Amino acid sequence: MTHLHELSLAEIAQRLRDGDVTARTVTDQILARAEALAVRTNAFITLLPERARAAADRADAARAAGRLLGPLHGVPITVKDMFDIAGVATTAGMPSRLDHIATENATIIDRLEAAGAIVIGKVNLAEGVFGKYLPPFNEPLNPWSLEHWGGASSGGSGVSVAAGLGYGSMASDTGGSIRMPSAVNGVTGLKPTWGRISRHGAFELAGLLDHVGIIARSAEDVALMLQAVAGPDPQDPTTLASPAPDYGAALNEPVSGLRIGVPRQWLAQGVDPDLLAAIETALADFSRLGATVSNAALAPEPNLVDRWYDICTAHVALVHEDNFARHRTSYSEPLALAIETGRALPVDRLQRAYRYRAEFSGRLAHAMMDLDLLAVPAIPTAPPTRRAVETMDNDTMFALHRFTSPFSMAGVPTVTMPCGITSDGLPYAIQLAAKPLAEPLLLRAAHAFQKATAHHRRRPLKL
């Protein structure tokens, strides 16, 4: 018997539409699971049981009256605690913001709820969407193994989805914070084109690099959530003006003729051989589905993560300028160092970083002229242990970002999904990147792969 929490978002949404189960029943079960696994996962900062149950009751009343609110009608989800919900604290993982009560909803909250989603709580994130996890929040725990890393700043989103504490989660990615938690937790994450989803009401890390995105169990689930939140927003002038397409319309179309490039020169050093083997197996699966796999002319970018860090820290320094002066002692050293680095950054170095970004974006565009997708890892290894991440020096940490920061710099969409397992039963992941606004094609490719394989259907056995 399949428990409700083991279903995908698409599956539970169908059961809700068919009347097989009520929104209140699903919400109650997910809330009970979240409460029971609170210590085991450290996924949540704030649970919203009363708010969620009231929303579920409204969803059931609407259905009884013959009205469906949208594709997410009655589906419990979570949001990273950087998005404002009126009347609820937005901590951004910072102890100094425990009493920072939002006065209005972020745009994505309004859009999710208009589509019928039930927001059951706000999940854990690294300090300031950047640094380390601090008390009283503490680090989210990977449901596959307590000893292993739960991911970067969207770790609470990745852990909550993998552990069955919500059917999807809104997250953010500035240098890898959707892709890394997706990779290590064995779930599916979309970092969309920069500006595809509104950032209004979201705590900023580095505006020109921040991408609002989605973590769920499958590409189909991601498409359903993306449909609800994507599109222009007058309250966020950086959103793209083009309207969002129908992301489900072509989801089931075949991928025959799809051109996938593999930048093998980029993958030649510093990548776990067993991970490479899992990716090669995934590429063979794509070939069997009719895609063409070839080499991509994209060389390694040894300085890119350093240039990403320059741009990021310059923005971080501006975001925290006032709060840092008042609450310096409440900041961890990684975030404090980033702020101080950004403050002291010479103008010519920042100019070089922006020029490098533009040049890389051009090289990436040229490399993809005759391709539809690029295939690379999300992280270059199997999921690392928590201890290994805690003790990483800067070079090792930057190497961990070598396949994520580039696509943040270029602002192009990527999807990360499981593609195999380690000898210890932990997930391996593949990352697919596409051209700007090619989310429909990207999700179609991921969905075809997931229909042909079962990696995304594995669930942590101990939960």
Summary of the structure (lengths in Angstrom):
residues: 463
radius of gyration: 20.5
end to end distance: 15.2
largest distance: 62.8
contacts: 1768
relative contact order: 0.13
helix: 43%
strand: 15%
